[in-house]
Amino acid sequence: MRDREAMQTLLARARARVDPGEFGLAPRGDPRGRKVAGLTHDHMTRLLGWPDHKYGYVERGRLAVIETELLEPIARILHLSDHEWEALVLYATGLPPAYRLDPQLGRAVPRAWEQVLRGSREMAYVSDAAWDMVAYNSAFTRVFQRREVPGNVMRWMLLAPEARVTLGDWENSWLPLLVPQLRAAVVANPHNRTLAQLQADAGRDPVVARSLNEPTGEYIGPRAENALPLIHAELGPGWATLCAAGPFGVPSGRLMFVLFDQGERPRPGPAISAPATEAVDPVRPGQPEPRERPGPPGETASTSVRPAGQHNESP
């Protein structure tokens, strides 16, 4: 649903804070001779190189269709933030933008997410828009031989020989889910060089190239669906359930929790929905407050891998 009134308010507010002198333009006055703060419609028309009155029609929402491409030069002149850019496109088109104004957004993650990772007993990591590894906990390191975490988790999953062993049944269970994620990420981040290089390198791998060149299912990202086979470097064969979230303010960034079960493949339980009535780990009468479980020597409990299946149990 479009909201042209909100769009007009956003653009008027953004115009008012931009100094015309930045573009070599003189301030304009109102009919009473008072200076008007910021850029006027006439200023915007000149800067955009548009016909007379076109900018006014856009800001007031008087065009039947306002494309994202029409809004981009406006956003750059007005120095819109990423929040404002997302809101502008949403108000004008009813859809979020397909791309960001700044291609570097998504490469930095607020430091507070480190504490989130430390506090998780599950394997967990944060990656940026190109799957470059930003942060991870010690539980995640134990998946890998020699506990060496790759710099780019998607590159590792697609191209590393070790991954084709660690990710059980790699070609049939994992690859059909990895390729469409890469394809979607490249479309969403067309200016990201890391993703472009990864796609090019993947196209040179004979096995991955076959999947890239063939139609695949639409799979944008994990949804905590069916568990996938995983050979844990220390715990052996098991099943990985991928629980992904996107940190707000980090476009295309990922916060990933990997739940690991040994034994039989875990069956998904019933979905949960609002309203919640109690904590998922309530303290029962007479039961002591839950304490951190000790991990392996030299490591804190907050980052240890729990025994198989315990991520579905109360502490």
HELIX and SHEET records of a PDB file:
HELIX    1   1 ARG A    4  ALA A   16  1                                  13    
HELIX    2   2 PRO A   20  PHE A   23  5                                   4    
HELIX    3   3 HIS A   41  LEU A   48  1                                   8    
HELIX    4   4 LYS A   54  GLU A   59  1                                   6    
HELIX    5   5 THR A   68  ILE A   77  1                                  10    
HELIX    6   6 ASP A   82  THR A   93  1                                  12    
HELIX    7   7 ALA A  112  ARG A  118  1                                   7    
HELIX    8   8 SER A  138  THR A  141  1                                   4    
HELIX    9   9 GLN A  145  ARG A  147  5                                   3    
HELIX   10  10 VAL A  153  LEU A  159  1                                   7    
HELIX   11  11 ALA A  163  THR A  166  1                                   4    
HELIX   12  12 TRP A  170  TRP A  174  3                                   5    
HELIX   13  13 LEU A  175  ALA A  188  1                                  14    
HELIX   14  14 ARG A  193  ARG A  204  1                                  12    
HELIX   15  15 PRO A  206  LEU A  212  1                                   7    
HELIX   16  16 ALA A  301  THR A  303  5                                   3    
HELIX   17  17 GLN A  310  ASN A  312  5                                   3    
SHEET    1   A 5 MET A 133  TYR A 136  0                                        
SHEET    2   A 5 MET A 123  SER A 127 -1                                        
SHEET    3   A 5 ARG A 254  ASP A 261 -1                                        
SHEET    4   A 5 GLY A 236  ALA A 245 -1                                        
SHEET    5   A 5 LEU A 228  HIS A 232 -1                                        
END                                                                             
